[in-house]
Amino acid sequence: MKVSELLSDRSKWTQGASARDKHGDICDPEDPAACKWCFIGALHYCYMTAEGRTAPDRTWQSAYWRIEQAIRKHYPGAPSLPALNDYFGYEAVMEIVREADV
């Protein structure tokens, strides 16, 4: 699954935590109860879970590099992925997700 699919609408996205359950409580991105993810939590869920922790992380590294390039291009003032997520919002996250093709 790609991040663009996981965060396909605003109701699946969150701020201030990697993931939340249906009650809004913070949980691990891999928790089966998770139903909302921030940008980092979604990356973790889609890349780390899907590939397994023992798999080569070239895909993760490639995705992260593409994300960094897109952030530099569109949001040079965003110092980090959490800052982009929490201060620039859902539309900014999805712009980077689409450009980075993750």
C-alpha positions as CSV (number, residue, x, y, z in Angstrom):
1,M,0.0,0.0,0.0
2,K,1.2,3.5,-0.8
3,V,0.9,6.5,1.6
4,S,-1.3,8.2,-1.0
5,E,-3.8,5.3,-0.5
6,L,-3.5,5.2,3.2
7,L,-4.1,8.9,3.6
8,S,-6.6,9.0,0.7
9,D,-8.9,11.5,2.6
10,R,-8.5,13.9,5.5
11,S,-10.4,11.6,7.9
12,K,-7.4,9.1,7.7
13,W,-4.8,11.8,8.6
14,T,-3.8,13.2,12.0
15,Q,-1.5,15.7,13.6
16,G,0.6,15.5,16.8
17,A,0.9,11.8,16.9
18,S,2.1,9.0,14.6
19,A,-1.2,7.3,14.7
20,R,-4.6,7.4,16.5
21,D,-7.4,4.9,17.0
22,K,-11.1,5.6,16.4
23,H,-11.4,7.3,19.8
24,G,-8.6,9.7,19.0
25,D,-6.1,8.0,21.4
26,I,-2.5,7.8,20.3
27,C,-1.4,4.4,19.2
28,D,1.4,2.7,17.3
29,P,1.2,3.1,13.5
30,E,1.2,-0.8,13.2
31,D,-1.6,-1.2,15.8
32,P,-4.6,-2.9,14.2
33,A,-6.8,-0.3,15.9
34,A,-5.0,2.6,14.1
35,C,-7.2,4.4,11.6
36,K,-5.5,7.8,11.3
37,W,-1.8,8.4,10.6
38,C,0.5,11.4,10.4
39,F,2.9,11.6,7.5
40,I,5.7,9.8,9.4
41,G,3.3,7.2,10.8
42,A,1.9,6.5,7.3
43,L,5.5,6.1,5.9
44,H,6.3,3.7,8.8
45,Y,3.1,1.7,8.2
46,C,3.4,1.5,4.4
47,Y,7.2,1.0,4.1
48,M,8.4,-0.6,7.3
49,T,5.4,-2.9,7.9
50,A,4.9,-3.9,4.3
51,E,8.6,-4.7,3.7
52,G,9.4,-6.2,7.1
53,R,12.2,-5.1,9.3
54,T,14.6,-7.6,7.9
55,A,14.0,-6.7,4.2
56,P,16.5,-4.4,2.4
57,D,15.5,-0.8,3.0
58,R,16.4,0.5,-0.5
59,T,12.7,1.2,-1.2
60,W,12.4,3.2,2.1
61,Q,15.6,5.1,1.4
62,S,14.5,5.9,-2.2
63,A,11.1,7.1,-0.9
64,Y,12.6,9.2,1.8
65,W,15.0,10.8,-0.7
66,R,12.1,11.6,-3.1
67,I,10.2,13.1,-0.2
68,E,13.1,15.3,0.9
69,Q,13.5,16.6,-2.7
70,A,9.8,17.4,-3.0
71,I,9.8,19.2,0.4
72,R,12.9,21.3,-0.6
73,K,11.1,22.2,-3.8
74,H,7.7,23.1,-2.5
75,Y,8.2,23.9,1.2
76,P,11.8,25.0,1.8
77,G,10.8,26.5,5.2
78,A,9.7,23.1,6.6
79,P,12.5,21.9,8.7
80,S,11.3,18.3,9.0
81,L,8.5,15.9,8.1
82,P,6.7,16.4,11.4
83,A,6.8,20.1,10.9
84,L,5.4,19.7,7.4
85,N,2.6,17.5,8.8
86,D,1.8,19.6,11.9
87,Y,2.3,23.1,10.6
88,F,1.6,23.0,6.9
89,G,-1.4,20.6,7.0
90,Y,-3.0,17.8,5.0
91,E,-2.9,19.5,1.6
92,A,0.8,20.1,1.9
93,V,1.4,16.5,3.0
94,M,-0.6,15.2,0.0
95,E,1.2,17.5,-2.4
96,I,4.5,15.9,-1.3
97,V,3.1,12.4,-1.3
98,R,1.9,12.8,-4.9
99,E,5.1,14.4,-6.1
100,A,7.3,11.8,-4.3
101,D,5.0,9.0,-5.5
102,V,4.8,7.3,-2.2
